[in-house]
Structure formats: C-alpha cells, structure tokens
Amino acid sequence: MIVSPLMSGRPAPAQRGVALILVLVLLPLVAIIVTQLSFEATISSQLASNLLANQQFKGAVQARLAQMRLRLLRDLKDDEEDPQSAYDSYADLWGTDGGETGAVVRKGDREYGDEVTLYTEVYDEQGKFNLNLLSHNDAQRRGRAREWFVHLLDFLRDSRFGDLRDNQWDLDPAQAAEIADAVVKLCLGEERDARIPKAKIPAPNANMQQGLYTVDDLVFAHTLLREKRILETFTDIDSGQTMPGLLDFVTVYGDGRLNANTAPIQVLRAMFREPEGQQRIAESIFHGRGGFLNTDEDADLKHERDEERREYLDNEDEQGAQSLEQAYKNLNDIVQNVDGMNDQAMLRRNDIDVGRDFTVRTNFFLIVVTARRDNFLYQRRAVFQRHAKGTVTWETEVRTADLGDIPAAEYKEVGADAP
C-alpha cells in the first residue's frame, strides 16, 4: 500500500521550500523591526533624559536669578536703613566680592551624571558708558559723549597703557571715529532698520532720547564692528590674549552718570581728553575704590589683600574683612580723595563735571547665570531695575552651547573652564 505525504502528515517538499523561503524573508524583516524599535526606544530615552536635564537647567538658573533679585532688594533696604552705606560697589551683597556671587555652585551628583554647575556674573549697568548720551538733546553733551565714545573704542584693545600687547584687533583713532559717527547716526534714528521692533525699555531721563533699544543693536552700525570682532570678548589664538568686548563697557540703561565704584578702567580713561587724565587720574579713581590693574605690582597687592581678607574670614571676623573694602561713599569722596579731581582748571579742560558725570549709586544690573552639565551650557541673562517696591525686568535672553563644538581657546567666552 502506498501512503501519500498528505496522508502521512508530513509536508510535501514543495511546501517545505515555501516555508523556508518565508522564514528567510521574514527573519530579516523581524530583525529590522526589532532594531528600529530598539533605536526608537533609545532615542525616546535620550529625549526624556535631555528634557529632564533641560528642566534641571531652567530650574537651577531660575532659582539663582530669584536669589540675586532678593539680594538686590535686601541691599537697597540696608542702604535705606543706614544712609552711611547708601552707595553701590562690587563689595555689596549683590556683588561678586562681598556677595560671593562669583562662587561656583554645584547641584546633583557627579557619580550619577546629573551634576549641574552654576556660574554667576553680576554687572553694574551704570558703571558703563551710556550710549543714549550720543542722542542727548543738548548738542554740547552729544559732542562730549561722542568724544568719550571715540576714546573708548580707541583704548579698548590699545597697547599704550600696558593692559594688552599690540594686536590685530585694535582700532586706530581714525577707525574709532568712523565707527563712533556711524553709531551716532544709529542712535539718532538716521540709519535704522525699520524691521527692528521697539522694545519696552525705560527712557534714561527727559534730556536723552532712547536711541538704541539694546546694545546688540550696535551690530547694525558699522562693518568694522564685525570684522574686528569689537563687540565680543574672545581669546586671540595667535597671541593667547583675551580681547575685551565693547558690549561689556556700554549700556542703554540709567541716567548717563557713571558709578565711580564700578566703572572699568577703560571707561574711566576714555572720559578724559588729556593724557594726564587718561592715565594718572583715571588710575587714581580706579585704585581709590580698591581696583587693581593688569600689572605685576597690582597683582601682588591684590594677592596680599586677598590673603588678609581670608585670614579675617577664617577667624570669623566679618568686620575686619569689611574694613578692607574700599568704595566712594559720596561724590565728595571722589573730589577730596582723588588727586587731580579738585583741580577745576583740569576739569574744565576735559569738560568733566563731577555732579553731572559721576554717581555712587546704581539701580540697573545685568545678572548672567550659566548652568553647565558635562559639555552642555544653558545661560540666562536678565537686566533688573530695582526700586523701593521691587524690581522691573527690562530684558531677558537665553543662550545655549555645546562645548564640544567650541575650540578650546574660546572657552573663556562662555564663562567656563575647558574640561
């Protein structure tokens, strides 16, 4: 008796071939599907991790900004209670010296890869040259402001004072004047891109028109600002020098008076027409408030003061530490304690009026908080105006960066050390 394959329950050879082909076809498809699902799961996990990290960044930065806002208000309240301390300097509660706001703050656990490092920087906006002076209603004040601004552009990366060596990024006097004239036109609205929207920032006072909306508007003024990288702070790879950026020395906030306790040496030098004022008197103002220049002598003095201050703090002697802080408490301090500032003939020659051009109080501050996790940076910048009832936030900006995309020589630009 002959038994067919069908009757025996075994598949026919043709059927086995079809099954084998199906298996061979389906197995790669299944492998592809499994791989795709695994890839999507990995991507989803990474996205969730990035979202969590982003929320950690935002939360840490926002908390730090809130803390700084409270410090600004606390300092103002302390000044109101004690008129003798009604002056602002970087030794105050909000400052990088007295308030220790420049200290690095770490949150999380490095072992688990979730550590966030915070860097905080505080800038007194009224310690900078006010660009709105270039559009002052008084023609004489406008001319004086232009002269001041030309000097600032000329001195910014100049080697004449020993702060920097000769470099390709320095402007000569003719270029400085050319840029200044272009910025004046921009401030007066004669050459403005109509597409730039008007921001809600305060008019400095009744005598100054709000010409620029933010200092970043300067990029529209002149091509040399981009070609010479004048606006930004960066490290020159060839020389290793850090080139200061103009954006750290100019502002659109305040009433035009300069806080003598916080003004950078470049801004103080630029105020004077005469070389004597640009060097000796400007340095006297700077030293008189406890400032230190980029010289070996000043570096030694700063080291001695820091050691003395640390010794006081180690002994929990806060009064001793505070006794080392220097600041101008009022305008009379500037006139009486700075050699040359009581010389009326010199002041007239340089068109300087202490009451008109200087102050020791500040109400506008730029707070920059940078959060870092591994190579990723998240930064938030905010301009606060403080007053008796609280603060007004005039400008905010968020920046992000991946340090893996930035050359090592450029790390200083983002306020963090290279890994």
Secondary structure, DSSP 8 states (H G I E B T S, - for coil): ----HHHHT---HHHHHHHHHHHHHHHHHHHHHHHHHHHHHHHHHHHHHHHHHHHHHHHHHHHHHHHHHHHHHHHHHHHHH-GGG----TTSTTSTTTS-TTS-EEES-GGGT--EEEEEEEEEGGGSEEGGGGGBSSHHHHHHHHHHHHHHHHHTT-STTSSS---TT---HHHHHHHHHHHHHHHTTSS--TTS--------BTTB----SSGGGGGGT-THHHHTT-SS-EE-TTT--EE--GGGTEES-SSS-EETTT--HHHHHHH-SSHHIIIIIHHHHHHHTT---SSHHHHHHHHHHHHHHHHHHHTT-HHHHHHT-----SHHHHHHHSTTTT-HHHHHHTT--HHHHEES---EEEEEEEEEETTEEEEEEEEEEEETTEEEEEEEEEEEEEGGGS-GGGGGGGT----
